[in-house]
Amino acid sequence: MVHINLLPRAVLNRRRYERWYRYIFIIAVGLVALVLLLSGALWLMVQQKTDTLQSANEQVQQYRAQSDALAVFEQNTQTLQARQAAVQAALSQRVDMGKLANNISLVLPSEVWLKSITIGQESGVLVVGSTPRSTSQSMDVAYKSIAKTLVRLGELKELSSVWLSSAANTIWQEWAVQSGSAKPDPINVVGFQITGKLDKIKALLDAPAASSTTSGTSGK
């Protein structure tokens, strides 16, 4: 069977293209839907990343606030450690006043008697004493005892620059009082004063015991 189309060619061509319009429309709708779907997916991903970044920023702010709060304690800890180090260094250089006074009394010659020992953080050590002499004894014998005292004091590790500041003949009347004698019996002595410096004393640590005086100390 033969079909004969009597329509003009222009009409036939137009109808031929009209059949493609619906396919093009379907494809266009599909592309638009795909673009919208991809855009929605990308928007969701961006939103998730934004939320994650915001949460991370909030945590950073919290950690920064905690760090700022702990910085005060860290600074106090560093200050405390520095003070402890300074105190330990000072303690290692501190001189025991009582022990020094006892050591001085232990190294004295037996013929030397001390009237007082004065220890000061700035002034150092002042030793006031005397050694007996008799009329039959020459002057240099008493001074030998004083020289022996100087040598022994100079050997103490806590002392330096030990010097004899003064020495003179005098009469000591305190012996009779201390011995309980009713009548004073004066003793001819050479009175002397010896000074020295403290090598390791620290003013801050030894402030409560900055100056101590011991009276009536005798030799061995």
C-alpha positions in Angstrom: 0.0 0.0 0.0 1.4 3.4 -1.0 0.9 6.6 1.1 0.8 9.7 -0.8 1.3 12.9 1.3 -0.1 15.9 -0.5 1.0 18.5 2.1 3.5 21.1 1.0 7.2 20.5 1.8 7.4 23.5 4.1 4.6 22.0 6.3 6.3 18.6 6.3 9.6 20.1 7.4 7.9 22.1 10.2 6.1 19.0 11.5 9.3 17.1 11.4 11.0 19.6 13.7 8.0 19.8 16.0 8.5 16.2 17.0 11.9 17.1 18.5 10.5 19.9 20.7 9.2 17.6 23.4 12.5 15.7 23.6 14.4 18.9 23.9 12.0 20.1 26.6 12.4 16.8 28.6 16.2 17.1 28.3 16.2 20.7 29.4 14.0 19.9 32.4 16.3 17.1 33.3 19.4 19.3 33.0 17.7 22.0 35.2 16.7 19.3 37.8 20.3 18.0 37.7 21.7 21.5 38.2 19.3 22.2 41.0 20.2 18.8 42.7 23.9 19.5 42.4 23.4 23.0 43.7 21.5 21.7 46.7 24.2 19.1 47.4 26.9 21.7 47.2 24.9 24.1 49.4 24.5 21.3 52.0 28.3 20.6 51.9 29.1 24.3 52.3 26.7 24.6 55.2 28.2 21.5 56.9 31.7 22.9 56.4 30.6 26.3 57.7 29.1 24.7 60.8 32.2 22.7 61.4 34.4 25.8 61.0 32.2 27.8 63.4 32.3 25.0 65.9 36.1 24.9 65.6 36.3 28.7 66.1 34.2 28.4 69.2 36.5 25.7 70.6 39.5 27.9 69.7 38.0 30.8 71.6 37.3 28.5 74.6 40.8 27.2 74.6 42.2 30.7 74.2 40.1 31.8 77.2 41.4 28.9 79.2 44.9 29.6 78.2 44.6 33.2 79.2 43.2 32.1 82.6 46.1 29.7 83.1 48.7 32.2 81.9 48.4 34.0 85.3 49.2 30.7 87.1 52.1 30.0 84.8 53.5 33.5 85.4 53.1 33.0 89.2 54.8 29.6 88.9 57.7 31.1 87.1 58.0 33.9 89.6 57.8 31.4 92.5 60.5 29.2 90.8 62.7 32.2 90.4 62.3 33.2 94.0 62.9 29.6 95.2 66.1 29.5 93.1 67.2 32.8 94.6 66.4 31.6 98.2 68.2 28.3 97.6 71.3 30.1 96.2 71.2 32.4 99.2 70.7 29.5 101.7 73.7 27.8 100.2 75.8 30.9 101.0 74.4 31.6 104.4 76.6 31.6 107.5 75.4 30.1 110.7 76.0 32.9 113.3 75.8 30.6 116.3 78.1 28.0 114.8 80.6 30.8 113.8 80.7 32.1 117.3 81.2 28.6 118.7 84.0 27.9 116.2 85.7 31.1 117.2 85.7 30.1 120.8 87.0 26.7 120.0 90.1 27.8 118.1 91.2 30.3 120.7 94.4 29.6 122.6 94.0 28.6 126.2 95.6 31.8 127.4 93.3 34.1 125.6 90.0 35.3 127.1 87.2 37.0 125.1 85.1 39.7 126.4 82.7 39.8 123.5 82.1 38.6 120.0 80.0 40.8 117.8 78.8 39.6 114.4 77.1 42.0 111.9 76.0 41.5 108.3 77.7 44.7 107.2 80.3 45.2 109.9 81.5 41.6 109.9 83.1 40.2 113.1 84.5 42.1 116.0 86.4 40.0 118.7 87.3 41.8 121.9 89.5 39.9 124.3 92.6 39.9 126.4 95.6 37.8 127.3 97.4 37.9 130.7 100.9 39.1 131.2 103.1 39.3 134.3 105.7 41.8 135.3 108.3 39.2 134.7 107.0 38.6 131.2 108.3 40.5 128.3 105.9 42.4 126.0 106.3 40.0 123.0 105.1 36.9 124.9 101.6 38.3 125.2 101.6 39.4 121.6 102.5 35.9 120.5 99.3 34.7 122.0 97.4 37.4 120.0 99.3 36.5 116.9 98.3 32.8 117.4 94.7 34.0 117.8 94.9 35.9 114.5 96.3 32.8 112.7 93.6 30.5 114.0 90.8 32.9 113.2 92.2 33.4 109.7 91.9 29.6 109.1 88.1 29.6 109.6 86.4 29.3 106.2 83.7 31.8 107.2 86.1 34.6 107.8 88.4 36.7 105.7 90.6 39.8 106.1 91.3 39.1 109.7 93.1 42.0 111.2 94.4 43.2 114.6 92.8 46.6 114.9 94.1 47.5 118.4 96.2 46.1 121.3 97.3 47.8 124.5 98.4 47.1 128.0 95.6 47.3 130.5 94.5 46.0 133.9 91.6 43.5 134.0 89.6 43.7 137.2 86.6 41.6 136.1 88.4 38.3 137.1 87.9 38.9 140.8 84.2 39.7 140.3 83.7 36.5 138.3 85.6 34.4 140.7 83.6 35.6 143.6 86.6 37.2 145.4 85.8 39.8 148.0 88.8 41.9 147.2 89.5 42.7 143.5 92.8 41.3 142.4 93.7 43.1 139.2 95.5 41.2 136.5 97.9 42.7 134.0 96.7 41.9 130.5 97.0 43.0 126.9 93.6 44.0 125.6 93.0 43.6 121.9 90.4 43.9 119.2 90.3 41.7 116.1 88.1 42.4 113.1 87.1 40.1 110.1 84.8 40.0 107.2 82.1 37.4 106.5 82.4 35.9 103.0 79.0 34.3 102.5 76.6 36.3 104.6 73.3 37.4 103.0 71.6 40.5 104.4 68.0 39.3 103.5 68.3 35.9 105.1 70.2 36.9 108.1 68.2 40.1 108.8 66.6 38.6 112.1 70.1 37.7 113.3 72.0 40.6 111.7 73.9 41.4 114.8 74.7 39.2 117.7 77.0 39.7 120.7 78.3 37.1 123.1 80.0 38.4 126.2 82.4 36.7 128.7 83.6 34.0 126.3 86.9 32.4 127.3 89.4 30.3 125.4 89.9 26.5 125.7 
